[in-house]
């Protein structure tokens, strides 16, 4: 009897611990989504500092560079300082970056504080949150859906924080107040994370050796190529979404904004759904299935000339990116193991970010040279097809059937 009670108490305590891990990782990702809320601040920043649009978008553009630097250095810093110290540093960077941005006396100070200080903490938080979630649940029936839940926090954050930030700016008649509020929230979440979160027991390994082995491996080159080539299509669509739907379907600005919101909702839901599906189909089969569907969607995009059809088209694009974002950490864990997870995930995440950066350029160049987005969409579609072919040839490296264990 007492033995049964003891086992039950252990299960309850484990359940509480796992819920706490998922919750804190989820909240960390929500804070990182402030990156994509920057567009809400642009009109206010331009008005106060009297700068052009090309200057006002620099905090967001340069933040991507800080992200890449942060992604590639997270595992090195964690190896030297340990996870708790890294979480503490991440909290300082994120909260201080947002606070200093709110107090910025000029645009240069704003760029430094938001793009580089907050941006570096932003990248650390994202890699840590996703990696911890995968490590604690890897090899279990819940790995896919837990990863999907955690990464869905980014899209959910965009969906909630964008209108919330707009409301706060209007309510306080200041763009600085929301940044102050978010700075306090970041400090609170990261303090709790630094105190409560830890890594599961595992064998240690040299990070530098891990990076070298991963980069030199054939599977890394192939998988990174797949992620880059397939992400280009969504990068093109989402970065040009509002003007694109206005041109192809004659949508007014409000309708275009609603379609953008629908895109975000689909992104939130599909990340969880993709994770759940991968538990039954396996990672490789899930990716191939979604890539085939997206390839058909891309080929039909020229015929999406009504608002309902173009809404379906861009929503399908969200599913493509959701698949890549959700399954990338699972791929990293399954191929290189938990001990190399941060290193492998950071490298693969860099390939994803490069796809997000290059995709918009393809769309912009297409629009400037031809007067419409379709040539760029065709180029992205061709590259998506190449990515699909490479993935089919890479299936031997990615588990087709997931292996399950018990988390409790």
C-alpha positions in Angstrom: 0.0 0.0 0.0 2.7 2.5 1.1 4.7 1.4 -2.0 1.8 2.3 -4.3 1.3 5.6 -2.6 5.0 6.4 -3.0 4.9 5.5 -6.7 1.8 7.7 -7.1 3.5 10.6 -5.4 6.6 10.2 -7.6 4.4 10.3 -10.7 2.6 13.4 -9.5 5.9 15.2 -8.8 7.3 14.2 -12.2 4.1 15.4 -13.9 4.4 18.8 -12.1 8.0 19.0 -13.1 7.3 18.3 -16.8 4.4 20.8 -16.8 6.7 23.4 -15.3 9.4 22.7 -17.9 6.9 23.1 -20.8 5.3 26.2 -19.3 8.6 28.0 -18.8 10.0 27.0 -22.2 6.7 28.1 -23.8 6.9 31.5 -22.1 10.5 32.0 -23.1 9.5 31.5 -26.7 6.6 34.0 -26.4 9.1 36.6 -25.3 11.4 35.9 -28.3 8.4 36.5 -30.6 8.7 40.3 -29.7 11.2 40.2 -32.5 8.4 40.1 -35.1 6.3 42.7 -33.3 8.8 45.4 -34.3 6.7 46.6 -37.2 4.1 47.9 -34.7 6.7 50.3 -33.3 7.9 51.6 -36.7 5.4 54.5 -37.2 6.1 55.9 -33.7 9.9 55.5 -34.1 9.8 57.3 -37.4 7.8 60.1 -36.0 9.9 60.7 -32.9 13.4 60.3 -34.4 12.5 61.7 -37.9 14.0 58.7 -39.8 13.1 57.0 -43.0 11.6 53.6 -43.4 14.9 52.0 -44.4 16.4 53.2 -41.1 13.4 52.4 -38.9 13.5 48.7 -40.0 17.2 48.3 -39.1 16.5 47.2 -35.5 14.6 44.2 -36.9 17.0 43.5 -39.8 20.1 43.7 -37.7 18.5 41.5 -35.0 18.6 38.6 -37.5 22.4 39.0 -37.6 22.5 38.9 -33.8 20.3 35.9 -33.9 22.7 33.9 -36.1 25.6 34.9 -33.9 23.6 33.8 -30.8 22.5 30.6 -32.4 26.0 29.5 -33.2 27.5 30.5 -29.8 24.8 29.2 -27.5 26.3 25.7 -27.0 29.8 27.1 -26.5 28.7 29.4 -23.8 26.5 26.8 -22.1 29.5 24.4 -22.0 31.6 27.0 -20.3 29.1 28.5 -17.9 26.4 25.9 -17.5 22.7 26.1 -18.3 21.7 28.1 -15.2 24.3 30.9 -15.7 23.4 31.0 -19.4 19.7 31.4 -18.5 20.6 34.2 -16.1 22.7 36.0 -18.7 19.9 35.5 -21.2 17.5 37.1 -18.8 19.8 40.1 -18.3 20.3 40.6 -22.0 16.6 40.4 -22.9 15.3 42.5 -20.1 18.1 45.1 -20.3 17.8 45.2 -24.1 14.1 46.0 -23.9 14.6 48.5 -21.1 17.4 50.4 -22.8 15.4 50.4 -26.1 12.5 52.1 -24.1 15.0 54.7 -22.8 16.7 55.3 -26.1 17.6 58.9 -26.8 18.3 58.4 -30.5 18.0 55.8 -33.2 21.5 54.5 -32.9 21.1 53.7 -29.2 17.8 52.0 -30.1 19.4 49.8 -32.7 22.2 48.8 -30.4 19.9 48.0 -27.5 17.1 46.2 -29.4 18.9 44.6 -32.3 22.1 43.5 -30.5 21.5 43.3 -26.8 17.9 42.0 -26.8 18.7 40.2 -30.1 21.5 38.2 -28.6 19.4 37.2 -25.6 16.5 36.4 -28.0 18.6 33.8 -29.8 19.9 32.2 -26.6 16.4 31.9 -25.2 15.0 30.3 -28.3 17.7 27.6 -28.6 17.6 26.9 -24.9 13.8 26.7 -24.7 13.4 24.3 -27.6 16.5 22.2 -26.7 15.4 21.7 -23.1 11.9 20.6 -24.3 13.4 18.1 -26.7 15.9 16.8 -24.2 13.4 16.2 -21.5 10.9 14.4 -23.8 13.1 12.8 -26.4 12.4 9.1 -27.0 8.8 9.4 -25.6 5.4 9.4 -27.2 5.0 13.0 -26.2 8.2 14.3 -27.9 6.6 15.5 -31.1 3.5 17.2 -29.7 5.5 18.8 -26.8 8.0 20.2 -29.3 5.0 21.5 -31.4 3.5 23.1 -28.3 6.7 24.9 -27.4 7.5 26.2 -30.9 3.9 27.3 -31.4 4.4 29.9 -28.7 6.3 32.0 -31.2 3.3 32.3 -33.6 0.9 32.7 -30.6 3.1 35.5 -29.3 3.0 37.3 -32.6 -0.8 36.9 -32.7 -1.4 38.3 -29.2 1.5 40.7 -28.8 0.9 42.6 -32.0 -2.6 43.9 -31.2 -1.7 44.2 -27.5 1.3 46.4 -28.4 -0.8 48.6 -30.6 -3.4 49.0 -27.8 -0.7 49.9 -25.3 0.9 52.5 -27.6 -2.5 54.1 -28.1 -3.5 53.9 -24.4 -0.3 55.4 -23.1 0.4 57.6 -26.1 3.9 56.2 -26.0 5.8 53.5 -27.8 8.2 53.3 -24.9 5.8 52.0 -22.3 5.1 48.6 -23.9 8.9 48.0 -24.0 9.1 48.7 -20.3 6.3 46.3 -19.6 7.8 43.6 -21.8 11.2 44.2 -20.1 9.6 43.4 -16.7 7.9 40.3 -18.1 11.2 39.1 -19.6 13.0 39.6 -16.3 10.2 37.6 -14.4 10.1 34.7 -16.8 13.9 34.4 -17.1 14.4 34.6 -13.4 12.0 31.8 -12.8 13.6 29.8 -15.6 17.1 30.3 -14.2 16.0 29.1 -10.8 13.7 26.2 -11.8 15.1 24.8 -15.1 17.9 22.3 -15.5 19.1 19.8 -18.0 18.3 16.0 -17.7 21.3 13.8 -16.8 23.5 13.1 -19.8 27.0 12.4 -20.8 29.1 15.5 -21.5 30.8 16.1 -24.8 33.1 18.8 -26.2 31.0 21.4 -28.0 33.8 22.3 -30.3 34.2 18.7 -31.3 30.5 18.4 -31.7 30.4 21.4 -34.1 33.2 20.1 -36.1 31.8 16.6 -36.5 28.4 17.9 -37.4 29.5 20.4 -40.0 31.7 17.8 -41.6 29.0 15.2 -41.7 27.2 14.4 -45.0 23.8 14.3 -43.3 24.2 17.9 -42.0 24.9 19.3 -45.4 21.9 17.4 -46.9 19.4 18.3 -44.1 20.6 21.9 -43.9 20.1 22.2 -47.7 16.6 20.8 -47.4 15.6 23.2 -44.7 17.0 26.2 -46.5 15.5 25.3 -49.9 12.0 24.6 -48.6 11.9 27.6 -46.3 12.4 30.0 -49.1 8.8 29.7 -50.3 7.3 30.6 -47.0 9.9 33.4 -46.5 8.8 34.9 -49.8 5.1 34.6 -49.0 4.9 35.8 -45.4 7.4 38.7 -45.9 5.4 40.1 -48.8 2.0 38.8 -47.6 0.1 42.1 -47.4 1.1 43.7 -50.8 0.9 40.2 -52.4 -2.7 39.6 -51.5 -3.6 43.1 -52.4 -2.2 42.7 -55.9 -3.3 39.1 -56.7 -6.8 39.2 -55.1 -7.5 43.0 -54.8 -7.8 42.8 -51.0 -8.0 46.1 -49.1 -5.5 46.8 -46.3 -7.9 45.6 -43.5 -8.7 42.3 -45.3 -5.0 41.8 -45.9 -4.3 42.2 -42.2 -7.0 39.7 -41.4 -5.4 37.2 -43.8 -2.1 37.8 -41.9 -3.9 37.0 -38.7 -5.3 33.8 -40.2 -1.8 32.9 -41.2 -0.6 33.3 -37.6 -3.5 31.2 -36.3 -2.8 28.4 -38.7 0.9 28.6 -37.7 0.0 28.2 -34.1 -2.3 25.2 -34.6 -0.2 23.5 -37.3 2.9 23.4 -35.2 1.2 21.3 -32.6 -0.6 19.1 -35.2 2.7 18.5 -37.1 4.4 17.4 -33.9 1.5 15.0 -33.2 1.5 13.6 -36.7 5.2 13.0 -36.6 4.7 10.7 -33.6 2.8 8.3 -35.9 4.2 8.8 -39.4 7.8 9.5 -38.3 9.8 12.7 -39.0 10.8 11.9 -42.6 7.4 10.8 -43.8 5.7 13.8 -42.2 8.1 16.2 -44.0 7.7 14.5 -47.3 3.9 14.5 -47.1 3.8 18.2 -46.2 6.4 19.1 -48.9 4.4 17.3 -51.6 1.2 19.2 -50.5 3.1 22.5 -50.4 4.6 21.8 -53.9 1.1 21.4 -55.3 0.0 24.6 -53.4 3.0 26.5 -54.9 2.2 25.3 -58.4 -1.4 26.4 -58.1 -0.6 29.8 -56.5 -1.0 31.7 -59.8 -4.7 30.6 -59.8 -5.4 32.1 -56.3 -7.1 35.2 -57.6 -9.9 35.5 -55.0 -9.6 36.3 -51.3 -10.8 32.8 -50.1 -8.3 31.1 -52.4 -5.3 33.3 -51.6 -6.1 32.8 -47.9 -5.9 29.1 -48.3 -2.7 29.5 -50.3 -0.9 31.6 -47.6 -2.2 29.4 -44.8 -0.7 26.3 -46.5 2.6 28.3 -46.6 2.3 28.6 -42.8 2.0 24.8 -42.5 5.2 24.4 -44.5 7.2 26.6 -42.2 5.6 25.0 -39.1 6.8 21.6 -40.3 10.4 22.8 -40.6 10.4 24.7 -37.3 8.7 21.9 -35.3 10.7 19.0 -36.7 14.2 20.5 -36.9 15.0 20.0 -33.2 13.7 16.5 -33.4 15.9 15.8 -36.4 18.9 17.2 -34.6 18.2 15.1 -31.5 17.5 11.9 -33.4 20.7 12.1 -35.6 23.3 13.7 -33.2 21.8 12.9 -29.8 20.9 14.9 -26.8 24.5 15.8 -25.9 25.1 17.5 -29.3 21.5 18.9 -29.5 22.3 22.6 -29.0 25.2 22.5 -31.5 23.2 20.5 -34.2 20.0 22.5 -33.6 21.8 25.8 -33.8 23.4 24.9 -37.1 20.1 23.7 -38.6 18.3 26.7 -37.2 20.8 29.0 -39.0 19.9 27.3 -42.3 16.2 28.1 -41.5 17.0 31.7 -40.8 19.0 32.0 -44.0 15.9 30.8 -45.9 13.7 33.4 -44.1 16.3 36.1 -45.1 16.7 35.0 -48.7 13.1 34.2 -49.5 11.9 37.9 -49.1 14.8 39.0 -51.4 13.6 36.6 -54.2 10.1 38.1 -53.9 11.3 41.7 -53.8 13.6 41.3 -56.8 10.9 39.6 -58.7 8.5 42.4 -58.0 11.0 45.1 -58.9 12.2 43.5 -62.2 8.9 42.1 -63.5 6.1 44.1 -61.8 4.7 41.0 -60.0 5.6 38.2 -57.6 5.0 35.2 -59.8 8.5 34.7 -61.3 9.9 34.7 -57.7 7.2 32.2 -56.6 8.2 30.0 -59.5 11.9 30.1 -58.5 10.9 29.3 -54.9 8.7 26.5 -56.1 11.6 25.0 -58.1 13.9 25.2 -55.1 11.1 23.6 -53.0 11.0 20.7 -55.5 14.8 20.3 -55.3 14.6 20.3 -51.5 11.9 17.5 -51.7 14.2 15.4 -53.9 17.1 15.9 -51.5 14.9 14.9 -48.6 13.9 11.7 -50.3 17.5 10.8 -50.8 18.2 11.7 -47.2 15.5 9.6 -45.6 18.1 7.0 -44.5 19.5 9.5 -42.0 16.2 10.5 -40.5 14.1 8.0 -38.5 11.1 6.9 -40.5 9.4 5.4 -37.4 9.9 7.2 -34.0 11.1 5.2 -31.0 9.0 5.6 -27.9 9.9 5.5 -24.2 8.2 6.6 -21.0 8.4 10.1 -19.6 7.0 9.2 -16.2 
